[in-house]
Amino acid sequence: MPMFEGMDEDTGRDIGPMERTINGFVQGYQGEVDPYRQVIMAGMKSLARNIDSQTKRGREISRNMGALLDCVRELRQMDQATMGPEDDEATRKLLEMMKL
């Protein structure tokens, strides 16, 4: 469907905090993005939208959050083969900053 100049499919749509976080993660992803990773990342975006929607309505999010974390773990496992020690150190520092 044609869009007006300066607009995209997200124009006017409420983007919640989880979706914003996942979008940043996906945009900053450093690994090779093969079709399998693309499917995982698309699933992560969908799960993030669902989590934001459920949170807004006061609904239970544990199943979707568990599925989202499984996606993150899957990507992490796929990337560990190509990660150097400096990448692992950067991840550790990021997790410390996030207090996770």
N, C-alpha and C positions, 0 to 999 in steps of 0.2 A: 504494500500500500504506500503510495507517495506521501511524503511528509513535507510539512512546511519548512522553509529554510531555518536552520538553527534548532530544530526539534528532532527528537528521536523517540523510540518506543517508550522511554521512561519519563518523558515530559509530562509533568502534572501528577505523576504517580508518587505516593509516599514511599520513600526508601528508608527502611528502619535501620537500627544500629547493627544488627547481625548481618544484614545484606550488605551494608556499607563496608563492614569489616571483611567479609568474604570477597567483595569486589576488589578491595585493595590487595588482598592476598593473591587473587587470581591475576590481577594486573602486574603485580610485582614478582610473579613466579619466575624463577631463574632456570628451572629445569627445561629439558627438551619437551615440548608439548606435542606428544604423539596422540593419535585418536583415542587411545584408552584413557590418557590423562584428561583429554578434552571432555570425555563423557563424565568422568569423576568430577571435574570442575563445574560442569553444567548441573550435575546433581547437587553439588554443594550450594550453588546459587539458588536452586529451587528449594532446597531444605532451609536455607537462610530466610527466604521470603515466607515460607510456612511458619518458621519459628517466630518471626516478627509479627505475623498476623495472629498467631495463637497467643503470643504474649500480650498483644494489644487487647485481646478479648478475654484475658485472664484464664486461658486454657492451659492444660498440661503440655509441656514441651519435651519431656525426657526422652521419648522415643526418637523424635526428630533430632534432638541434640546428640543422642547416642549415634545415630546414623551419620550425622555431620562429622563427629569426632572420628568415626571409623574411616570416613573419606580422607580426613587429614592424616590419619595413621597410615593408610594405604599409600598415599603420595609420599609420605616420609620414608616408608620402607623402600619404595621404588627409587627414591633419590639417594638413599644411603650408600648405594654402590658407587655413585659418582661424586659423593661429597668428600671434600678434603677436611683436615683438622680445623682449618680456619672457619669453615662453614659451620661445623658443630659448635665451635666457640661462640660464633655470632648468634646461633640459635639459643645457646645457654644464656647469653647476656640478655637477649630479647625476652626470654621466659622469666628471667629474674626481674626485669623492668616491669613486666606485666604481673609479677608476683603469682605465677602459676606453678 
